């Protein structure tokens, strides 16, 4: 069963390729995206990575959480479902 991982505190210059290279060392990747948080606007402040197997995701989270990447300690944990609520404008 696949597992989604939240990757936060990313540096502004991070690319898909950077994250792909980092996570593929720990197993198969099904997807990698930089969602846009409506409360923040545009940007790559976090990413979602979906790994093929749960055990691969657990190994990646253990190895990469708080790792320095481009001068910043990244936060790597299992992604939680998040609902965005828009206030009436």
C-alpha positions in Angstrom: 0.0 0.0 0.0 1.4 3.4 -0.9 2.1 6.1 1.7 2.0 9.9 1.3 4.8 11.9 2.9 4.7 15.6 3.7 8.0 17.4 3.2 8.2 20.9 4.7 10.5 23.8 5.4 11.9 23.6 1.8 14.3 26.2 0.5 13.0 28.4 -2.3 15.3 27.0 -4.9 14.3 23.3 -4.5 13.3 21.4 -7.6 11.4 18.2 -8.4 14.7 16.7 -9.4 16.3 17.5 -6.1 13.5 15.8 -4.1 13.3 12.9 -6.6 17.0 12.1 -6.2 16.7 12.3 -2.4 13.6 10.1 -2.0 14.4 7.5 -4.7 17.3 6.3 -2.5 14.7 4.9 -0.2 12.4 3.2 -2.6 9.8 3.6 -5.4 8.1 6.9 -5.9 4.5 7.0 -7.3 4.2 10.8 -7.3 5.8 14.0 -6.2 4.1 17.4 -6.2 4.4 20.9 -4.9 0.8 21.8 -3.9 -0.2 25.4 -3.6 -1.6 26.3 -0.2 -4.4 28.9 -0.8 -3.6 30.6 2.5 0.0 31.2 1.5 -0.4 31.6 -2.3 2.2 30.5 -4.8 5.4 28.8 -3.8 7.2 25.6 -3.0 7.2 25.7 0.7 6.2 22.1 1.0 5.9 19.0 -1.2 4.0 15.8 -1.1 5.7 12.5 -2.0 3.9 9.3 -2.5 6.0 6.1 -2.1 5.1 2.7 -3.4 5.4 0.8 -0.1 4.7 1.8 3.5 8.0 0.3 4.7 9.9 2.4 2.1 8.1 5.5 3.3 8.9 4.8 6.9 12.6 4.3 6.1 12.6 7.6 4.2 10.9 9.5 7.0 13.4 8.2 9.6 16.4 9.0 7.4 15.4 12.4 6.1 13.5 14.1 8.9 15.5 17.1 10.1 18.2 16.6 7.4 19.8 19.7 6.2 18.8 20.4 2.6 20.0 23.6 0.9 20.8 25.0 4.3 17.5 24.2 5.9 16.4 21.3 8.2 13.5 19.7 6.3 10.4 18.3 8.1 9.5 14.8 6.8 6.4 13.0 8.1 3.4 11.1 7.0 1.0 13.4 5.3 -2.4 14.2 6.9 -5.5 15.0 4.9 -6.1 18.7 5.0 -9.2 20.6 4.1 -9.0 24.2 3.0 -11.9 26.4 4.1 -12.5 29.6 2.2 -14.2 32.4 3.9 -17.0 34.1 1.9 -15.6 37.1 0.2 
